[in-house]
Amino acid sequence: MENEKKIVCKNFLKKHNGDIFVLITQLNRLWYSGISTTEGYIVITKNNSYLLLDDRYYYSFASRKDIKVIRCNSMNEYFNFISSIPNCKKALYENSISIEQYQTFIKPLKLKDDAVNLKELRMVKTPSELKKLQESADIVVNTINWIRKTIKVGLTEKQVAKLVYVHMIELGASELSFASIIASGKNSSFPHHSPSDKKIQKNEFITIDIGCVYDGYCSDITRTFVIGAPTKRMKEMYNLVLLSQQTGVEKIRAGMKGSDVDAICRNIISKNKTWGKMFTHGTGHGVGLEVHELPNNKPIYHGVLPENSVVTIEPGVYEPNEYGVRIEDTVVVKKGKCVVLTKKADKNISIK
């Protein structure tokens, strides 16, 4: 377990005047410990961190040195362990837990308690997390470049979705981070189109938006291209979105508000007389253990982007009953120029 996460959580305890921080959800336990188990608890105090596991997992992880592993086979043992912590008066817990989880795991402690947003803590990625995010991004970059060489006129959107899924799994992904979007022709005018039996045709836009999970961490990328020759109008739409996207990548900096990043990209598109009002979604979102997490690049998100947060930049234009273009990269926010995790993915408009 990385020391940065210990420091972050202990600072959070201090900020919220807590004595213990209890992590219950599988995702947040994975974030803190690097261990994915179906059940268990993490208890963080001002001086130590404890991983409570039952016999299914205890013996596999008992020898860990970076966190104290406690054998815990019942709710009574869980409650007894927490009651043994000296001077424990207030417990923090994740605001993402259900009411049932609160009633089961937190309320019976009979301590003062406070719900906190752990997604805020997860915004800043550690070096180890950034490495995993790059590895996940490498898989989708490889896949998007591969499908550009593999895709053929006559394949259905569903067939393309299956091809990219199998390719990502073969490269080491454990699963998709979201349902793949394969949208061709008029279907590309729908931002969240589900793959259909429509066949890919020559000289039409194809938008491919894919992501995977590798070692627990997500990736996300979108490219739009044409098999054959795009028309002048298609080139104009593509170049408008490309300029917006590249400008966002160039100007994003740590300390900016997410809404400022959105405005940079949106203002370029809004000045266009034809497509200015056809950018219908936010410019991006955070990526980590979840494919949509904090921070966001949206008009309504006025939170600051911290250094080493990871976000997407994905402006798009969608003309009803015609076609659409979206181009998306995932980047690491820095004080200077961002690091583009998906920079090796081809952005050429056409495939011959």
Secondary structure as UniProt FT lines:
FT   HELIX           3..15
FT   TURN            16..17
FT   STRAND          20..23
FT   HELIX           26..33
FT   STRAND          41..45
FT   STRAND          49..53
FT   HELIX           55..61
FT   TURN            62..63
FT   STRAND          68..71
FT   HELIX           75..83
FT   TURN            86..87
FT   STRAND          90..94
FT   TURN            95..96
FT   HELIX           99..101
FT   HELIX           102..106
FT   HELIX           107..109
FT   STRAND          112..116
FT   HELIX           118..121
FT   TURN            122..123
FT   HELIX           127..150
FT   TURN            153..154
FT   HELIX           157..170
FT   TURN            171..172
FT   STRAND          175..176
FT   STRAND          181..184
FT   HELIX           185..189
FT   TURN            191..192
FT   TURN            202..203
FT   STRAND          205..210
FT   STRAND          212..214
FT   TURN            215..216
FT   STRAND          217..218
FT   STRAND          221..227
FT   HELIX           232..251
FT   TURN            254..255
FT   HELIX           258..270
FT   TURN            273..277
FT   STRAND          284..286
FT   STRAND          293..297
FT   TURN            299..300
FT   TURN            307..308
FT   STRAND          310..313
FT   STRAND          316..319
FT   TURN            320..322
FT   STRAND          323..326
FT   STRAND          328..332
FT   STRAND          339..340
FT   TURN            341..344
FT   STRAND          350..351
//
